[in-house]
Amino acid sequence: MAPGEFVQPGNADFPWDKFDPVDYLDHNYTTMRDDDRQVLTFVRDFFVRISPALIDRPMRGIDVGTGPNLYPALAMLPFCAEVTLYEFSKSNVDWLATQHAANWPSWTTIWSDFWRVLCEESLYAGLDRADMGSELSSRTKVTWGNVFELDSERDGYYDIGTMFFGPESLSPQRSEFHSAIDRLLSVLRPEAPFAIGLMEHSAGYDVADNRFPATDIELSDVTDYLEGRASGLSSERVDPGDVPIRDGYTGMMVVCGLVAR
Ligand SMILES: C[S@@+](CC[C@H](N)C(=O)[O-])C[C@H]1O[C@@H](n2cnc3c(N)ncnc32)[C@H](O)[C@@H]1O
């Protein structure tokens, strides 16, 4: 390396174990934002649209980099006997494991609002019950793991998958953004449906006292990369509206599709 040459940091250079799930949850999900509602509705409608093609057997789902956000897992719930919440940060894994063991106390304060949006469709409403927190515990599994090490030989294939804020929110390096998408798709069986949520033109984000990275991307970066890797793509860009969640991004994006055969 030449003297003074800048080496861009990568995923491994950031303090993921210090990611504060409570601060992140408070800032992002305590009140449902209109952009999250639009993203969730888009994913719900995609899964409902393709549901006749989903084979009628208990499926395995995976949400990669769950953090404390349950809505991607909730969107997969009607199709899954089990959803793996796959997370790298030890603090996030601890938070998820504590919630899981206690039948999701955050259900009543936060996630029931997101679930109500899903229940506008009968596939979800048919699953609704008084004690959704314990239902969720029985259908989810919390697993520590690194997206870059996802491996179908070790992990098997999943039938449906999500990754939210997400492949672009783990590294400033474009190659790691691509690699995160590749690794997610690599553990999904051919033709498995997936949904990926992303931030547009993100400059990175603060959680409590720590700064985390982002890859600066827009929708075509995702759809172009998925060309040949997936079929039946549908996508949406959602404007941040009058109250952006923070500085340094220009919108949310969601891309759904089926893994290439
Ligand atoms: C911006 S947060 C998104 C959290 C959540 N999915 C959401 O929708 O709000 C990025 C997440 O990626 C996780 N993450 C970072 N590096 C990872 C890695 N190498 N493998 C898996 N997850 C990782 C972080 O711990 C964090 O939970």
Ligand as a Chemical Component Dictionary entry (heavy atoms), coordinates in Angstrom:
data_LIG
# 
_chem_comp.id                   LIG 
_chem_comp.type                 NON-POLYMER 
_chem_comp.pdbx_formal_charge   0 
_chem_comp.three_letter_code    LIG 
# 
loop_
_chem_comp_atom.comp_id 
_chem_comp_atom.atom_id 
_chem_comp_atom.alt_atom_id 
_chem_comp_atom.type_symbol 
_chem_comp_atom.charge 
_chem_comp_atom.model_Cartn_x 
_chem_comp_atom.model_Cartn_y 
_chem_comp_atom.model_Cartn_z 
_chem_comp_atom.pdbx_ordinal 
LIG C1  C1  C 0  -29.275 -1.229  10.391 1  
LIG S1  S1  S 1  -29.354 -2.661  11.395 2  
LIG C2  C2  C 0  -30.857 -3.406  10.793 3  
LIG C3  C3  C 0  -31.585 -4.155  11.875 4  
LIG C4  C4  C 0  -32.947 -4.695  11.489 5  
LIG N1  N1  N 0  -32.851 -5.736  10.469 6  
LIG C5  C5  C 0  -33.905 -3.635  11.001 7  
LIG O1  O1  O 0  -34.638 -3.896  10.034 8  
LIG O2  O2  O -1 -34.021 -2.581  11.606 9  
LIG C6  C6  C 0  -28.081 -3.716  10.697 10 
LIG C7  C7  C 0  -28.069 -5.074  11.397 11 
LIG O3  O3  O 0  -27.095 -5.904  10.750 12 
LIG C8  C8  C 0  -26.408 -6.632  11.758 13 
LIG N2  N2  N 0  -25.096 -7.052  11.231 14 
LIG C9  C9  C 0  -23.962 -6.335  11.115 15 
LIG N3  N3  N 0  -22.969 -7.071  10.601 16 
LIG C10 C10 C 0  -23.485 -8.302  10.383 17 
LIG C11 C11 C 0  -22.948 -9.513  9.890  18 
LIG N4  N4  N 0  -21.667 -9.605  9.486  19 
LIG N5  N5  N 0  -23.763 -10.597 9.808  20 
LIG C12 C12 C 0  -25.050 -10.530 10.198 21 
LIG N6  N6  N 0  -25.623 -9.404  10.686 22 
LIG C13 C13 C 0  -24.843 -8.298  10.788 23 
LIG C14 C14 C 0  -26.298 -5.623  12.890 24 
LIG O4  O4  O 0  -25.953 -6.201  14.110 25 
LIG C15 C15 C 0  -27.687 -5.002  12.852 26 
LIG O5  O5  O 0  -28.596 -5.757  13.602 27 
# 
loop_
_chem_comp_bond.comp_id 
_chem_comp_bond.atom_id_1 
_chem_comp_bond.atom_id_2 
_chem_comp_bond.value_order 
_chem_comp_bond.pdbx_ordinal 
LIG C1  S1  SING 1  
LIG S1  C2  SING 2  
LIG S1  C6  SING 3  
LIG C2  C3  SING 4  
LIG C3  C4  SING 5  
LIG C4  N1  SING 6  
LIG C4  C5  SING 7  
LIG C5  O1  DOUB 8  
LIG C5  O2  SING 9  
LIG C6  C7  SING 10 
LIG C7  O3  SING 11 
LIG C7  C15 SING 12 
LIG O3  C8  SING 13 
LIG C8  N2  SING 14 
LIG C8  C14 SING 15 
LIG N2  C9  SING 16 
LIG N2  C13 SING 17 
LIG C9  N3  DOUB 18 
LIG N3  C10 SING 19 
LIG C10 C11 SING 20 
LIG C10 C13 DOUB 21 
LIG C11 N4  SING 22 
LIG C11 N5  DOUB 23 
LIG N5  C12 SING 24 
LIG C12 N6  DOUB 25 
LIG N6  C13 SING 26 
LIG C14 O4  SING 27 
LIG C14 C15 SING 28 
LIG C15 O5  SING 29 
# 
